[in-house]
Amino acid sequence: MERSLKIKRIRFLASRRSSSEMEVLLGKFLERVDLESLEDKELDRMLSLFSLLDTELRDYIYGFKEAPEEFKDLILKLREIS
């Protein structure tokens, strides 16, 4: 996927969640991250993370389940905001 489309998709996924709590949390997260400066690999990881169901994300963020290794650093950043 083209870089600009990845960034648009990440922003879309952050703003169209099934729970408003997750929309707010991911929106605040994106306010702190400069997507344009991230490498493609990082955009891909963020896209994969934001593609998860809200219930999965919630479980990882609040520590109900251990996050997959590939997402642990992003989850820690999300925990700082929550």
C-alpha positions as CSV (number, residue, x, y, z in Angstrom):
1,M,0.0,0.0,0.0
2,E,1.2,3.5,-0.8
3,R,2.6,5.5,2.1
4,S,0.0,8.3,1.9
5,L,-2.8,5.7,1.9
6,K,-1.3,4.0,5.0
7,I,-1.4,7.3,6.8
8,K,-5.0,8.0,5.8
9,R,-6.0,4.5,6.7
10,I,-4.4,4.8,10.2
11,R,-6.3,8.1,10.8
12,F,-9.5,6.6,9.5
13,L,-9.2,3.5,11.8
14,A,-8.5,5.8,14.8
15,S,-11.6,7.8,14.2
16,R,-14.0,5.1,13.3
17,R,-14.0,2.8,16.3
18,S,-16.9,0.9,17.8
19,S,-16.3,2.5,21.2
20,S,-16.0,6.2,21.7
21,E,-13.5,5.6,24.4
22,M,-11.1,4.0,21.9
23,E,-11.7,6.8,19.4
24,V,-10.6,9.3,22.0
25,L,-7.6,7.3,23.1
26,L,-6.3,6.6,19.6
27,G,-7.1,10.2,18.6
28,K,-5.0,11.5,21.5
29,F,-2.2,9.1,20.5
30,L,-2.2,10.3,17.0
31,E,-1.9,13.9,18.2
32,R,1.4,13.0,19.7
33,V,2.8,11.1,16.8
34,D,4.1,12.5,13.6
35,L,3.0,9.9,11.1
36,E,4.8,11.6,8.3
37,S,8.2,11.0,10.0
38,L,7.7,7.3,10.6
39,E,9.3,4.7,8.5
40,D,7.1,2.4,6.4
41,K,7.7,-0.5,8.8
42,E,6.4,1.6,11.7
43,L,3.3,2.6,9.7
44,D,2.7,-1.0,8.9
45,R,2.8,-2.0,12.6
46,M,0.5,0.9,13.6
47,L,-1.9,-0.1,10.8
48,S,-1.9,-3.7,12.1
49,L,-2.5,-2.5,15.7
50,F,-5.3,-0.1,14.7
51,S,-6.9,-2.9,12.7
52,L,-7.5,-5.0,15.8
53,L,-10.9,-5.1,17.4
54,D,-11.6,-2.6,20.2
55,T,-12.0,-5.5,22.7
56,E,-8.5,-6.8,21.8
57,L,-7.0,-3.3,22.0
58,R,-8.6,-2.6,25.4
59,D,-7.4,-5.9,26.8
60,Y,-3.8,-5.1,25.7
61,I,-3.9,-1.5,26.9
62,Y,-5.4,-2.2,30.3
63,G,-3.3,-5.3,30.8
64,F,-6.0,-7.9,30.8
65,K,-4.0,-9.8,28.2
66,E,-0.4,-9.6,27.2
67,A,0.2,-7.7,24.0
68,P,2.0,-9.4,21.1
69,E,5.7,-8.6,21.1
70,E,5.4,-6.6,17.9
71,F,3.0,-4.2,19.6
72,K,4.4,-3.9,23.1
73,D,6.1,-0.5,22.6
74,L,3.0,1.0,21.0
75,I,0.8,-0.4,23.7
76,L,3.0,1.2,26.4
77,K,2.6,4.5,24.7
78,L,-1.1,4.1,24.6
79,R,-1.1,3.2,28.3
80,E,0.6,6.5,29.1
81,I,-2.3,8.3,27.5
82,S,-5.1,6.3,29.1
